Amino acid sequence: MPLVAIIALAGITYAFRLAGPLLRDRVRLPKGADGLIAAATAVLLVSLAATQALTQGHGFAGWARPAGVAVAGLLAARKAPFPVIVIAAAAATALLRLAGVG
């Protein structure tokens, strides 16, 4: 049964991806929808990032992980190179955990 579900989901995913280019000229969205879609995308990404940053399993992840995410966000806002962002966030999280902060 899981193999059938995987194949079905793969087919549905492919159909959605194919529908975009095929329906691009036929479907017109209202002008206000473009801004709403962009805002919804940003809200979804922020909520996923917040969930991953703040929780582990069914509980709070501790203060070290959100602090590392905050360091990454600050460096990203300042347009730091991606490797610097990753290394600084990992270092901040590791140092806080080494210092005993959950």
QUINOR-V181172 format. One record per pair of residues at least 6 apart in sequence whose C-alpha atoms are under 7 Angstrom apart, sorted by the first residue. I is the first residue (numbers start at 1). J is the second residue. Records with the same first field share a line. If there is no record, write none. Layout:
# QUINOR-V181172
I = J / J
This chain:
# QUINOR-V181172
53 = 65 / 66 / 69
54 = 60 / 61 / 66
55 = 61
62 = 102
63 = 101 / 102
64 = 93 / 96 / 97 / 101 / 102
65 = 93
67 = 93
68 = 89 / 90 / 92 / 93
69 = 89
71 = 89
72 = 85 / 86 / 89
75 = 85
76 = 85
